[in-house]
Amino acid sequence: MQDVDNKVLGKRTKTGMRRGMSTHEAIMFGVGGAVGSGILFAAAGGTGYAGPAIIVSWIIAAIFIILVTLPFAEYAAMFPRSGISARVAYYSYGSYGGFMSGWGLLIWAATIPAIEAVAVSTYASLYFPFLYDSTTGVLTGYGILLAILLLLGFFALNMVGIARFGKFNKVLTWVKIGVVVAFIVILPLFIWHWGNFTSGLVGASSAGGFAGFMPSVGGLFIAIPASGILFSFGGYRQVADMAGEVKNPGKTMPKIIGTVLAVQSLLYIAMAVVIVGTVSWAGFGIQTGDWSFVAALGSPLSSIIHANIIPGMTVAEADLLGGMVIVFFLFAIFSPGGTLGVYLTGASRIIFGYSEEDALPKGFRKTTKHGAPYFALILALVLAIIFLLPLPSWYALVDFVVVAAVANFAVASISLPVLRRLYPNVERPFKIPHPMAWAFVSFEVATFLIYWATFPTTLYALGAVLAGSVVFIYQASRKHFMGLNLRNSVWIPVYIAGMIILSYVGGTPTGGLNIIAYPFDYVVLAIYAAIFFVIGLMSAPKEALISADSLLDTTKEVDVEGEY
C-alpha cells in the first residue's frame, strides 16, 4: 500500500509533505486561487473609485504585482519549501524579522478562506435573500452558517492530501476559466455601450475629479488596494507556498508563478473592460455615470446582465441573457468555493512553515498519511471562522487583509539583494535581473500600496501585524530569548509604525488629516521608502544566519520511514 501511495501522491519528504503536484496542477492551483470572489466583486467594485478608468487601475495593478511578487519565483526555486513566502525574511533577517514579515502574510492567508465563504453566501442571496442583509451590507445568521459549512467542507477535502485536492482543483479551475472566457467573449456580442467609457463619475468635477474616461491620479491608485483589485492577484503566492509539494520545484516554480501571473492579469483586465462596456444605466433606472451604484451591487455580474434584458429585445436574445444570468449565478457560487479550498491549503502551509522555523509549536508539523498537515489545517480553519464572525462582509475583510500582505511584500523585496549576498553559491534556476534596482522599485511600490489602502484601514491592519510581536515574545521565551536577531530586524516594526503615522497625517484622498497634503504626501512617502530601503540593507546580517546546506537538505525528495 505504501508503494501505491508514493506512486499516486509523490514521494514523501523529510518534512512529511509529499511532492505529488505536477506543473499543470500547480498552475491550475494558482489560477484557481486567482479566479475567485475578486472577479465577482473587485472588477465592478473599483468603478466607485475610478469610473471607467478602472481598466487602467487593473493594468497598473498587474504591473505592480509583477514587480513585488516575481522575486518569489526566485525564492521558491532557490529554497522550495512549504510556506516559503512567509519564511523568506527568516533567511535574510533572522528570527524576529522573519516572524514579523510572515505574520502579516499569515493574517492574509487565514482571512481569505473566510472572504471566499462570505462571497458565496452573498451571491447566493440573489435567489436566497435570507442569507444577506442588504441594509447593513453583512451576512445574516443563516449566511454565516452557510459560510462556516463551506469552510468545513473544504477542510475535509484538504485532509485527503494536496495531490488529490490538486486533481480536483484542476478540473474546477478549467470550468471557472471557461465561464469567465464565455462572459468576456459572448456578452459583448449582444450588449455593448460605448458611451460608458466616457461617462466619468456622477458629481465629479474636471478639476481633481473625473472628466470623461480618465480620473484623477488619486482615485486611480486608491482603487487598487481599497476595492479588492490587489487582493485579486493573490493566486501566485499560493503556488509559492506549495513549493514543498511540487515535483521538481527548482525548475518548474518560475514557470508556474510566471504563468499564473500572466493568466490572472489577462482575465481580470478583460473582465474590467467587459463590465464597463456592458452596464445599462436605463436598465438599472439610474443616472448615467453613477458608478457608485454599480460598485455597491451585491451580485454585480448577474445584476449587470439582467439589467440589459429590456423591452424590444428579441426572444432569442432575452433567453440567452436570461440563461447567462443563471450560469453566472452558479459560477458565483462554486468559483469562490474552489478559491476557498486553495487558500485554506495555503494558510495551513504557512502555519506549517512557521512551525518549522520554531515560530509556532512543533505539533503543527504533523501530517496525515497523505501528507496533509492536519493541526495546521485545523488552526487555519479556526482562524478563518474567527475572522468571519465579526466581519461578515466581503469588502470589510478585503480592505483589512491586503495591507497586512503588502507589509510582507515590502520585506521580501529588500530580501532579494540580501539573499544574493548571503547565499551567493546556491543554485538559482531563475534569477531576477538587476536585483538591487528591482528591489528598490518593488519596495517603493509596496510602500505606496500600503498608503493607498487609506486610513484607518492602515491602522487596523498594520496594528494587527505589530500585535504579532506578542506571539513572538511567547515563543522566544521558550527559547530563553536566544537568537532573536533583533539588531538585524528591529527596522521592520519601526517601518510599519511609521507607515501608520504617515497614513494618519497624510492627504485627505487617502483618509488622513491632510497635515501633509496631496501631492506632497507622495513626495514624502517616496523619500520615506528610500530611507528605509537603505536602512533595511544596512541592517541585514553580514553572514548567513542559516547554512545553505541545512536549508537545501529538507527539500530532498526522499522516502521517510515511519507510521503513515
Secondary structure, DSSP 4 states (H G I P E B T S, - for coil): -HHHHHHHH--B-TTS-B--B-HHHHHHHHHHHHSSHHHHHHHHHTHHHHGGGHHHHHHHHHHHHHHHHTHHHHHHHHS--TTGGGTHHHHHHHHHHHHHHHHHHHHHHHHHHHHHHHHHHHHHTTT-GGGEETTTTEE-HHHHHHHHHHHHHHHHHHTT-HHHHHHHHHHHHHHHHHHHHHHHHHHHHH---GGGGG---TT--TTTS-BTTB--HHHHHHHHHHSSHHHHTTHHHHHHHTGGGBSSHHHHHHHHHHHHHHHHHHHHHHHHHHHHHH--HHHHT--TT-HHHHHT-SSHHHHHHHHT--TT--HHHHHHHHHHHHHHHHHHHHHHHHHHHHHHHHHHHHHHHHHHTTSS-GGGG---TTS--HHHHHHHHHHHHHHHTT---HHHHHHHHHHHHHHHHHHHHHHHHHHHHH-TTS--SS--SSHHHHHHHHHHHHHHHHHHT-TTHHHHHHHHHHHHHHHHHHHHHHTTT-S--HHHHTHHHHHHHHHHHHHHHS-GGGTS-SSS-TTHHHHHHHHHHHHHHHHHHHHS-SS-SS-HHHHHHTTS-----S--
